[in-house]
Amino acid sequence: MRVRSIAIASSNVSQAPKSVKLMVNRPSIGFEDVEDAVEPAVAQVLDLTKEQVEEGQKIVLRFVRFQNVSSIHVSRPCTFRLILLLYRACVDFH
């Protein structure tokens, strides 16, 4: 599956993450694997604005890094709501 965008929202913006690291297709990953990791070790680092988190705005992801995705791992604790916007029209069944 190709993932084109992601939305991160929080009802309490002051506690929402300011930065999130996304990893793709890494079945066994620990906090120590991503704590100091930067791109290209992680698929993408998102620096979030207050508006993006407050309104749950879609954030377009890097096209090349998010093709053929079977799992996405987020490096922050789940104190916020994470909405993956998966576009089935982009799935290639051939």
N, C-alpha and C positions, 0 to 999 in steps of 0.2 A: 504494500500500500504506500502511496505517496502522501506525505503530510505537507500541506502548503502553509498552514498558519496555526497559531495557538493563541488562546486567550487565557489570561490569568487575572482573576478577580478576587477582591477581598472586601468584606463589609467593614473591616477595620483597617483602613489604609496605613495607619501608623505602625501596624504590626506586619504588614505585607513585606515580602522580600524586595530588596532593591536590585538584586541581581540573581539570576537563575541560570544554572548550567544544565544543558540538555545532552544526554547521551543516547545513542541509537544502537539497538541490537547488541546490547552488552548483558548477556544472561546472568553473569555473576559479577556483581560490582559492589564495592564497599565504600564507606565514607572516605576512607584513606585513599581510595583510587581517584576521587574527584576533589578532595579538599583544596589542593594547590594546582589542580589541572587547569590548563588553558587551551584555547584552540591551537592546533587541530586535535589534541587529545580528547576533547569533548566536541560534539557536533556543532554546538553553538552556545555562546554565552549571551544571555539577554539582559541588558541593562534596562530596567523597567522605570517608567515615569509614573508619577502619582495619577495622572489622567488615565493611563493604560490600565492600571490596577483598579481604580475607582469605577471606571466605566466598563471594564472587561473587554477592552478593545482587542480586535484581532491583530496579532503581530505576525507579519509574513516571515516565514523561515527561509533559509538558504535552500534553493531548489536542489542543488547537487547533493547536499548532505542528508536530505530527508526523502529519498527514493528507496523503495524496497524495504520499508520499515515494518518490523514485526513487534518491536517494543520501544518505548521511550521512557527513559529514567530521568527524573528531575532531582536536582541536588539539594533542594530545600525541604525542610519539614512541612508537613501537610497542614499548615495553619491558614491556608488559603484554598480557594476552590480553583481547580484546574480543569479547563474545558478544552478538549482536543477537537478541533474542527477538521474532521476527515472528509475529504471529498471523494465519494465513491466514483464519480465520473472520471476521476484521474487514475483509477485502478486499471491496470492493463492485465486482462485475463488471457492474453495470448501467450 
